[in-house]
Amino acid sequence: MLAVIHQPQSNRFVIETSPDQAVLDYVITNPKQIDFNHTYVPFRQRGKGYAEALVEAGLNWAKEQDFEIQASCWYVKKFLEPQD
């Protein structure tokens, strides 16, 4: 399991991928609404499940906080769309 670190002071979730970081950024748009707006995984670390782990951690946390969830990031949006 990947160690996802929540950094609420920076509005992001992080996985340390030495020497870089994989990151999921968010903005709290009002007291009950959150927008996940950016996901980044360093090129050399792609394909290892980092982005998915970040998004799952972020969405789980947002649901626990009772946020209405939005995603302006295309990658996060895929997790919110109904599956056929």
trRosetta pair geometry for C-beta under 8 A, 3 or more apart (Angstrom, degrees):
i j d omega theta_ij theta_ji phi_ij phi_ji
2 15 5.6 -14 168 -126 120 134
2 49 6.9 -170 -29 106 137 103
2 50 6.6 168 -142 -111 163 62
2 53 4.3 17 56 -167 136 169
3 15 6.7 131 78 -132 61 79
3 16 7.3 -14 83 29 111 93
4 13 5.5 4 -180 179 106 112
4 14 7.3 144 -160 70 59 35
4 15 5.7 -44 -101 -73 62 89
4 53 5.7 -164 -61 145 120 100
4 54 6.1 164 -125 -101 122 53
4 57 4.1 -141 114 -48 160 168
5 13 6.9 156 78 -161 44 60
5 14 4.8 -28 64 65 98 89
5 15 7.3 152 14 -85 82 37
5 16 7.4 38 3 -25 129 91
6 12 8.0 174 -154 100 49 40
6 13 5.4 -29 -101 -104 61 79
6 57 7.2 -150 -66 151 95 119
6 61 6.4 128 -99 -97 143 161
7 10 4.3 1 124 39 116 109
7 11 7.7 -36 98 27 80 18
7 12 5.3 -3 61 67 104 80
7 13 7.2 170 19 -96 75 26
7 14 5.9 29 -8 -3 119 117
8 11 6.9 30 -162 -79 40 42
11 25 6.3 50 116 -162 91 73
11 26 5.3 -128 173 71 93 68
11 27 6.3 44 174 -91 150 43
11 28 7.1 -132 -121 -10 119 86
12 23 5.5 -15 -175 -164 131 99
12 24 6.2 155 -160 80 74 50
12 25 4.8 -31 -99 -101 100 59
12 26 6.8 164 -90 17 46 73
13 23 7.2 146 78 -157 53 49
13 24 4.4 -1 53 54 100 105
13 26 7.9 44 -7 -7 89 110
13 54 5.1 153 100 -154 119 85
13 57 5.4 154 -157 95 153 121
13 58 5.0 -127 -6 -69 144 96
13 61 7.7 170 -75 13 127 145
14 21 5.1 -25 -158 -172 106 125
14 22 7.0 140 -159 75 52 55
14 23 5.5 -10 -103 -103 74 73
14 24 7.9 -147 -65 27 39 68
14 54 7.9 27 -92 -115 12 113
15 21 6.8 149 72 -163 46 69
15 22 4.3 -4 54 55 102 108
15 50 5.2 -143 60 -149 151 103
15 53 6.5 64 -63 91 143 126
15 54 6.3 -108 -16 -69 109 99
16 21 5.9 -39 -108 -107 45 82
17 20 5.2 -20 75 77 100 78
17 21 6.1 148 22 -113 88 24
17 22 5.4 74 -23 -20 131 91
17 41 7.7 84 -26 -157 165 76
17 42 5.9 -164 91 28 140 122
17 45 4.5 -10 -172 -92 150 157
17 50 6.8 -11 -73 -108 132 153
20 42 4.0 94 87 -56 155 146
20 44 7.9 129 24 47 133 104
20 45 7.0 -141 71 -9 118 134
21 42 7.6 110 56 -30 25 110
22 40 6.7 -166 -151 99 52 60
22 41 4.4 8 -123 -111 106 73
22 42 6.7 -102 -74 4 72 77
22 45 6.1 -121 -61 109 113 143
22 50 4.0 -105 -129 159 176 134
22 51 6.8 -121 -174 -68 126 57
22 54 6.1 -136 131 -48 107 135
23 38 7.3 2 111 114 101 98
23 39 7.2 180 94 -148 57 40
23 40 4.9 8 52 53 92 97
23 54 7.2 110 160 -138 13 153
24 36 6.4 -22 177 -155 102 110
24 38 7.3 164 -154 90 39 57
24 39 5.2 -3 -106 -106 75 79
24 51 7.7 122 -72 -147 102 60
24 54 3.9 160 -28 159 123 119
24 55 6.2 171 -108 -73 147 53
24 57 7.7 157 38 67 147 99
24 58 5.0 -110 121 -45 146 144
24 76 7.4 108 -149 -75 113 119
25 36 7.4 133 87 -159 48 59
25 37 5.7 -52 98 65 98 84
25 38 4.1 12 43 56 115 102
25 39 7.7 -149 21 -68 72 38
26 34 5.5 7 177 -179 127 105
26 35 6.4 159 -159 82 74 46
26 36 4.9 -39 -98 -100 95 56
26 37 6.4 133 -119 10 37 81
26 58 6.5 159 -44 -158 133 126
26 62 7.8 -158 -141 -77 163 122
27 34 7.2 160 82 -157 43 60
27 35 4.9 -11 58 59 91 99
27 37 5.8 23 0 -9 103 133
28 31 7.6 33 166 -105 115 24
28 33 7.2 127 -166 84 58 54
28 34 5.4 -33 -105 -102 62 77
28 67 7.7 -104 -124 -121 88 132
29 33 4.6 -47 62 100 101 109
29 34 6.9 170 9 -105 84 20
29 35 5.4 61 -35 -11 119 109
29 70 7.4 1 4 36 142 132
30 33 4.8 41 46 32 86 106
32 66 7.0 -45 -142 119 90 89
32 67 6.2 168 -179 -129 47 52
32 68 5.7 51 137 2 88 96
33 67 6.2 118 -124 -167 17 87
33 68 4.7 -27 -105 62 77 100
33 70 6.6 24 -177 -2 99 112
34 62 5.1 -126 55 -130 150 122
34 65 7.8 71 -30 82 138 130
34 67 4.2 14 0 174 111 150
34 68 7.4 162 23 73 66 49
34 69 5.9 -19 67 -112 95 59
34 70 6.9 -176 92 33 46 75
35 70 4.5 -26 -104 80 77 106
35 71 6.9 160 -160 -94 63 22
35 72 5.6 26 178 -5 115 102
36 39 7.6 27 161 -51 107 94
36 55 7.3 87 176 -127 160 81
36 58 5.9 97 -104 140 130 144
36 59 7.7 -43 -42 -70 150 76
36 62 7.8 -91 -49 -46 108 152
36 69 7.3 8 -8 -166 104 94
36 70 7.4 -175 21 93 67 52
36 71 4.8 -15 60 -113 97 80
36 72 7.5 -174 84 32 48 63
36 73 5.4 -72 123 25 83 119
36 76 4.1 -171 101 -147 132 174
37 71 7.7 -176 -76 -157 39 48
37 72 4.7 9 -118 59 78 109
37 73 5.4 137 -173 -41 17 94
38 73 5.5 -171 -71 -88 19 122
39 51 5.3 74 167 -143 131 102
39 54 6.4 148 -135 92 103 137
39 55 6.7 -16 -100 -64 140 100
39 73 5.3 109 -6 178 91 147
39 75 4.6 -77 42 62 144 139
39 76 6.3 157 -36 -41 124 91
41 45 5.3 -124 173 91 95 102
41 46 5.2 123 107 -88 122 72
41 48 8.0 -176 -173 43 139 93
41 50 4.8 133 -118 81 125 125
41 51 5.1 -86 -35 -54 130 95
42 45 4.7 66 66 17 88 110
42 46 7.5 -136 92 -35 43 78
43 46 6.0 -37 -157 -7 33 116
45 48 5.7 -71 178 23 69 130
45 50 5.8 23 143 -9 114 151
46 50 7.7 -94 -108 35 37 114
46 51 7.9 18 -129 -19 73 116
49 52 5.2 -58 -161 47 67 114
49 53 5.7 71 141 -27 86 103
50 53 5.8 -59 -148 37 30 111
50 54 6.3 30 155 -20 66 106
51 54 5.7 -54 -150 35 31 112
51 55 6.3 26 156 -16 66 107
51 75 6.0 -67 174 169 131 148
52 55 5.8 -56 -145 39 31 108
52 56 6.2 30 157 -18 66 108
53 56 5.9 -54 -144 38 28 110
53 57 6.3 27 157 -17 63 108
54 57 6.0 -61 -151 38 27 108
54 58 6.1 23 156 -16 65 112
55 58 5.7 -57 -143 40 30 111
55 59 6.0 26 161 -15 67 109
55 75 6.8 -130 -71 129 139 98
55 76 5.4 -175 -127 -109 114 75
55 79 5.4 164 154 -21 133 156
56 59 6.1 -56 -141 40 26 106
56 60 6.2 28 159 -19 62 110
56 79 7.7 -153 -75 -138 60 151
57 60 5.9 -58 -146 38 26 111
57 61 6.3 25 157 -18 63 108
58 61 5.9 -58 -149 37 28 109
58 62 6.3 26 156 -18 65 108
58 76 7.5 -56 86 -121 138 123
59 62 5.6 -54 -144 37 32 111
59 63 6.3 32 157 -19 65 105
59 69 6.6 43 -131 -133 80 158
59 76 7.7 164 -62 -156 106 99
59 79 6.3 -118 -53 126 155 140
59 80 7.9 -168 -116 -72 131 86
60 63 5.9 -57 -149 36 29 110
60 64 6.4 31 153 -19 63 107
61 64 5.6 -56 -151 36 32 113
61 65 6.4 21 154 -11 66 109
62 65 5.8 -63 -149 43 31 107
62 67 4.3 -71 -171 50 87 126
62 69 5.2 92 132 -90 143 109
63 66 7.5 36 -177 -78 35 31
63 67 7.3 -84 -72 44 26 80
63 69 7.4 -30 -66 -40 72 131
69 80 6.6 -157 113 -106 117 130
71 74 8.0 141 140 -79 109 11
71 76 3.8 -153 -141 102 131 109
71 77 4.2 -171 100 -70 127 66
71 79 7.7 129 -60 51 164 90
71 80 5.6 179 6 1 132 141
72 77 7.9 22 -134 -56 4 113
73 76 4.3 68 77 14 107 107
73 77 6.6 -170 89 -18 53 87
74 77 5.4 -54 -148 30 32 121
74 78 7.1 45 154 -30 62 94
75 78 6.1 -43 -166 14 35 114
75 79 8.0 27 144 -11 58 99
76 79 5.9 -57 -168 31 47 110
76 80 6.9 34 143 -14 73 109
77 80 5.7 -65 -152 39 40 109
77 81 6.4 43 154 -30 73 104
78 81 6.1 -50 -146 24 31 112
